[in-house]
Structure formats: C-alpha cells, structure tokens
Amino acid sequence: MIFFGMIHLYWFVLPLVIAISLVYSASRHENWRLIWLHAGRLSSWILGILVITTTVLLLINTQV
C-alpha cells in the first residue's frame, strides 16, 4: 500500500484502456488478427482523446 503514493495516477490509464479495448474488440470479432487490429485502433483513439482533453483542461486551468 505504501507504493501507491509513489505511482502517478495516470499510469493506471494505460492497462485500463488496453483491457477495455481488447474486451470490446473480442466481443465484435472472432479472428485474433482482427481483434488485435481493432483493439490497437480503439486504444489509440481512446488515448488520443484523453490526451487532447487533458491538454485542453490543463491549458484552461493555467490561464485562470
């Protein structure tokens, strides 16, 4: 439990996004190649939207 204070909260986003993308892709496709391709695309979309949203919120927060 002591280690949680030293780990930044954003590092938990990566495994969570990957897990969500794999489960969602596996529910849509049966072929492993299609699952990995779709999960990779979905992960990049989710992470891209999160990065853009975080950047906009940080910019708004620093200008106030």
PyRosetta script that sets phi, psi and omega in degrees:
from pyrosetta import init, pose_from_sequence

init()
pose = pose_from_sequence("MIFFGMIHLYWFVLPLVIAISLVYSASRHENWRLIWLHAGRLSSWILGILVITTTVLLLINTQV")
pose.set_psi(1, -24.3)
pose.set_omega(1, -179.7)
pose.set_phi(2, -67.5)
pose.set_psi(2, -31.4)
pose.set_omega(2, -175.6)
pose.set_phi(3, -69.9)
pose.set_psi(3, -20.8)
pose.set_omega(3, -178.5)
pose.set_phi(4, -66.5)
pose.set_psi(4, -26.2)
pose.set_omega(4, 177.7)
pose.set_phi(5, -71.2)
pose.set_psi(5, -23.6)
pose.set_omega(5, -177.2)
pose.set_phi(6, -94.6)
pose.set_psi(6, -14.6)
pose.set_omega(6, -179.7)
pose.set_phi(7, -92.5)
pose.set_psi(7, 129.3)
pose.set_omega(7, 178.6)
pose.set_phi(8, -71.7)
pose.set_psi(8, 143.5)
pose.set_omega(8, -175.1)
pose.set_phi(9, -61.1)
pose.set_psi(9, -32.6)
pose.set_omega(9, -177.3)
pose.set_phi(10, -66.3)
pose.set_psi(10, -20.1)
pose.set_omega(10, 178.7)
pose.set_phi(11, -69.2)
pose.set_psi(11, -19.6)
pose.set_omega(11, 177.6)
pose.set_phi(12, -77.7)
pose.set_psi(12, -14.1)
pose.set_omega(12, -179.3)
pose.set_phi(13, -70.9)
pose.set_psi(13, -39.9)
pose.set_omega(13, -176.5)
pose.set_phi(14, -58.7)
pose.set_psi(14, -55.0)
pose.set_omega(14, 179.2)
pose.set_phi(15, -65.8)
pose.set_psi(15, -30.4)
pose.set_omega(15, 179.1)
pose.set_phi(16, -67.7)
pose.set_psi(16, -43.4)
pose.set_omega(16, 178.4)
pose.set_phi(17, -65.2)
pose.set_psi(17, -41.8)
pose.set_omega(17, 179.6)
pose.set_phi(18, -64.3)
pose.set_psi(18, -43.7)
pose.set_omega(18, 179.8)
pose.set_phi(19, -64.4)
pose.set_psi(19, -44.3)
pose.set_omega(19, 179.5)
pose.set_phi(20, -62.8)
pose.set_psi(20, -42.4)
pose.set_omega(20, -179.3)
pose.set_phi(21, -65.0)
pose.set_psi(21, -42.3)
pose.set_omega(21, 179.3)
pose.set_phi(22, -65.4)
pose.set_psi(22, -43.3)
pose.set_omega(22, -179.5)
pose.set_phi(23, -66.4)
pose.set_psi(23, -43.2)
pose.set_omega(23, 179.2)
pose.set_phi(24, -64.0)
pose.set_psi(24, -43.3)
pose.set_omega(24, -179.6)
pose.set_phi(25, -66.9)
pose.set_psi(25, -37.6)
pose.set_omega(25, 179.2)
pose.set_phi(26, -68.4)
pose.set_psi(26, -26.9)
pose.set_omega(26, 177.5)
pose.set_phi(27, -77.2)
pose.set_psi(27, -15.6)
pose.set_omega(27, -178.8)
pose.set_phi(28, -99.4)
pose.set_psi(28, -31.0)
pose.set_omega(28, -174.9)
pose.set_phi(29, -126.8)
pose.set_psi(29, 159.3)
pose.set_omega(29, 176.0)
pose.set_phi(30, -111.1)
pose.set_psi(30, -23.1)
pose.set_omega(30, 180.0)
pose.set_phi(31, -80.9)
pose.set_psi(31, 131.3)
pose.set_omega(31, -177.0)
pose.set_phi(32, -62.2)
pose.set_psi(32, -36.1)
pose.set_omega(32, 179.9)
pose.set_phi(33, -63.6)
pose.set_psi(33, -43.5)
pose.set_omega(33, 178.3)
pose.set_phi(34, -67.5)
pose.set_psi(34, -35.4)
pose.set_omega(34, 177.8)
pose.set_phi(35, -62.6)
pose.set_psi(35, -47.6)
pose.set_omega(35, -178.8)
pose.set_phi(36, -66.7)
pose.set_psi(36, -40.0)
pose.set_omega(36, 178.8)
pose.set_phi(37, -64.6)
pose.set_psi(37, -46.9)
pose.set_omega(37, -179.8)
pose.set_phi(38, -66.1)
pose.set_psi(38, -39.5)
pose.set_omega(38, 179.2)
pose.set_phi(39, -65.5)
pose.set_psi(39, -38.5)
pose.set_omega(39, 177.5)
pose.set_phi(40, -64.6)
pose.set_psi(40, -43.9)
pose.set_omega(40, 177.9)
pose.set_phi(41, -64.3)
pose.set_psi(41, -44.7)
pose.set_omega(41, -178.9)
pose.set_phi(42, -65.2)
pose.set_psi(42, -40.5)
pose.set_omega(42, 178.2)
pose.set_phi(43, -62.1)
pose.set_psi(43, -42.6)
pose.set_omega(43, -179.9)
pose.set_phi(44, -66.8)
pose.set_psi(44, -37.3)
pose.set_omega(44, 176.4)
pose.set_phi(45, -63.7)
pose.set_psi(45, -47.4)
pose.set_omega(45, -178.7)
pose.set_phi(46, -63.3)
pose.set_psi(46, -47.1)
pose.set_omega(46, -179.4)
pose.set_phi(47, -65.7)
pose.set_psi(47, -37.5)
pose.set_omega(47, 177.6)
pose.set_phi(48, -63.1)
pose.set_psi(48, -44.4)
pose.set_omega(48, 178.2)
pose.set_phi(49, -65.1)
pose.set_psi(49, -39.7)
pose.set_omega(49, 177.9)
pose.set_phi(50, -64.5)
pose.set_psi(50, -40.8)
pose.set_omega(50, 179.4)
pose.set_phi(51, -66.4)
pose.set_psi(51, -44.2)
pose.set_omega(51, 179.3)
pose.set_phi(52, -63.5)
pose.set_psi(52, -44.7)
pose.set_omega(52, 179.6)
pose.set_phi(53, -63.5)
pose.set_psi(53, -43.5)
pose.set_omega(53, 178.6)
pose.set_phi(54, -63.5)
pose.set_psi(54, -41.1)
pose.set_omega(54, 178.7)
pose.set_phi(55, -62.9)
pose.set_psi(55, -45.5)
pose.set_omega(55, 179.9)
pose.set_phi(56, -63.1)
pose.set_psi(56, -44.2)
pose.set_omega(56, -179.8)
pose.set_phi(57, -65.5)
pose.set_psi(57, -37.8)
pose.set_omega(57, 177.0)
pose.set_phi(58, -67.4)
pose.set_psi(58, -38.6)
pose.set_omega(58, 177.0)
pose.set_phi(59, -64.9)
pose.set_psi(59, -41.9)
pose.set_omega(59, 177.4)
pose.set_phi(60, -64.4)
pose.set_psi(60, -40.7)
pose.set_omega(60, -177.3)
pose.set_phi(61, -68.3)
pose.set_psi(61, -34.9)
pose.set_omega(61, -177.8)
pose.set_phi(62, -79.9)
pose.set_psi(62, -19.5)
pose.set_omega(62, -179.2)
pose.set_phi(63, -87.9)
pose.set_psi(63, -10.3)
pose.set_omega(63, -179.5)
pose.set_phi(64, -81.5)
pose.dump_pdb("model.pdb")
